[in-house]
Amino acid sequence: MQYRQLGRSGLKVSSLCLGTMNFGSRTTAEESFNILSGAMDAGINFIDTADQYVG
C-alpha cells in the first residue's frame, strides 16, 4: 500500500480510501466488519464515514 502525508500533521494515510456510506443500510453488520477487516489487512487506514453528500 502506498501512503501519503496528510498536510503538515505528520500523519500518513493510504492512497486508497474505503467508503462506508452504505454500511448499515445496504450492508449487514457482519459484512461491514468483514469489509473493514479486509481493508485494514490490505493496509488501508483512510476511511470515509460520511453518511450522505450534498450534490
C-alpha positions as CSV (number, residue, x, y, z in Angstrom):
1,M,0.0,0.0,0.0
2,Q,1.2,3.5,-0.8
3,Y,0.8,6.2,1.8
4,R,0.7,10.0,1.6
5,Q,1.4,12.6,4.1
6,L,-1.7,14.4,5.3
7,G,-0.9,18.1,5.2
8,R,1.6,19.1,7.9
9,S,0.2,16.8,10.5
10,G,2.8,14.1,10.1
11,L,0.0,11.5,9.6
12,K,0.3,9.1,6.7
13,V,-2.8,7.9,5.1
14,S,-3.3,5.2,2.5
15,S,-3.7,6.3,-1.1
16,L,-6.9,4.3,-1.3
17,C,-9.9,5.2,0.8
18,L,-12.7,2.9,2.0
19,G,-16.1,4.5,1.6
20,T,-18.6,3.3,4.2
21,M,-21.8,5.2,3.2
22,N,-23.8,2.0,2.6
23,F,-22.7,0.3,5.8
24,G,-25.8,-0.3,7.8
25,S,-28.4,0.4,5.1
26,R,-27.3,-2.0,2.4
27,T,-24.6,-4.0,4.2
28,T,-25.2,-6.1,7.3
29,A,-23.1,-5.6,10.3
30,E,-21.2,-8.8,9.7
31,E,-20.5,-7.9,6.1
32,S,-19.4,-4.4,7.1
33,F,-16.9,-5.8,9.7
34,N,-15.6,-8.3,7.1
35,I,-15.0,-5.5,4.6
36,L,-13.4,-3.2,7.2
37,S,-11.1,-6.1,8.4
38,G,-10.1,-6.9,4.8
39,A,-9.3,-3.2,4.1
40,M,-7.2,-2.9,7.3
41,D,-5.3,-6.2,6.4
42,A,-4.6,-4.6,3.0
43,G,-3.1,-1.5,4.7
44,I,-6.0,0.9,4.2
45,N,-6.2,3.4,7.1
46,F,-8.2,6.1,5.3
47,I,-11.9,5.6,5.9
48,D,-14.7,7.9,4.6
49,T,-17.5,7.7,7.2
50,A,-19.9,10.3,5.6
51,D,-23.5,9.1,5.5
52,Q,-24.5,11.5,2.7
53,Y,-23.1,14.0,0.3
54,V,-24.6,17.3,-0.9
55,G,-24.9,17.2,-4.6
